[in-house]
Every structure is written in C-alpha cells, then in structure tokens.
Amino acid sequence: MRKIAILPSLLAADYGRLADEIRRAEASGADALHVDIMDPSFVPNLSFGPDIVALARRTAPNFHRNVHLMMRRPDLYLEAFARAGAQTLQIHIEADCDLHTELRRIRARGLRPAIVLNPETPVERLVPYLGEVDEVLVMTVHPGRGGQKFIDACLPKIAWLRARGPELDIMIDGGANAETVVAAHAAGANQFVAGSYLYGQADMKAAVADLRERIGAK
C-alpha cells in the first residue's frame, strides 16, 4: 500500500481569505493542497483559474499543489496550469481529448499525471490508462459542488483498482469525513481529499491528525 495522504480542498475555504486558508491547510500537517478547477460546460459550477494555483505557489511554495481539472477540454489549459505551479494534474476520463497524449504531456512537463473517474463511469474504462498515470482519483460524489454525501457504491471501484495496482496511488474526493475515509481506506484508497469536513473545523490540525489515526496512519 502506498503512503497515506490527506488533502484539504481549497473549494471549501473562505474565498475572502484564500492566502490565509492555504497557510492553514499547510500548517495542519496535511500532505498537499487540492485545487478544484471547474468548467461549467463539464460540471454545474465554475471555480478557480491558474491565478489561484499561482497564489498557492507564492503563499506555500513547499506545499504540494494537486490540481483537479474538471474540464471538458483540459488539453487547452494544461500549459497554463503547469506554468502557474501545478505539481499533479488530474484530468477526467470523460473529457473530450486524447487522454494518452495529454497524460504524456503532463509527465513530459515533470508533473504527476493522474486520471479521474466520475461515479457513473465504469471503472473498466481506466484499463488503457493505468500504465500512464501515477494516481487515480475516484470521485465519490458527482463533481461540481462541495458538501455532498459520500456515494458508497463507489467503494467497489476502489477495491477493483487496488487489486490491479498494489502500488498505485488511489484518491477519493467527495463526502470525506471521519467515517467515510475509514470505509474508503478499507477498500484500498490511500489518498483522501476533504473539503467541507476539514475547512469546517476550528482546529484543522487536530482533524487531520484524527483522520490519520482512524485509518491507522499515525
């Protein structure tokens, strides 16, 4: 099993204090910052652009920047987010581009390539890409907004991936809390994005430590 990682999602932060919220995530002892980029033609919302990734790099240069491109055409924006300071770039299998080409472009830039699977998409569609990525993100809610309930039906997808990739980083995003991360970890996940749950805590550092303890990663 790969190293456990906890990632606060900036989507749930106070947008009027983004720099402070980035520093709070770094000070919590979390492993990386998760930045959701939303294209309203792909999900029913919109969020940040490359400038927010650049802000994260300036504010916390040593805090890994995990950038999730919820975009129909991520190929048109890869270079912009790479220049802004993304260190992992996640693109959806449901995107309208040549995924093999774009995953190779991400790696050629020296970044970590990752692929994302929506809840309704069969996990078997990932097979052609598993040898080209460093991590897979299994969405455990429908992408587009925070605060949704964890979809338990996604757990078998995590188990399917872990059986085929013992060393693969498997991330979940959506509905993560003190109970659902335990279930996701038992299924095989080792990376956990938590937005509303972590940013809603008065003491994020204690909440991150609690999540680690619950999944046996002290």
PyMOL commands that set and color helices and strands:
alter all, ss='L'
color gray80, all
select helices_A, chain A and resi 10-12+15-27+50-59+74-76+78-84+99-108+123-132+152-164+180-187+196-199+204-214
alter helices_A, ss='H'
color red, helices_A
select strands_A, chain A and resi 5-8+32-38+64-70+88-92+112-117+135-139+169-173+191-194
alter strands_A, ss='S'
color yellow, strands_A
deselect
rebuild
show_as cartoon
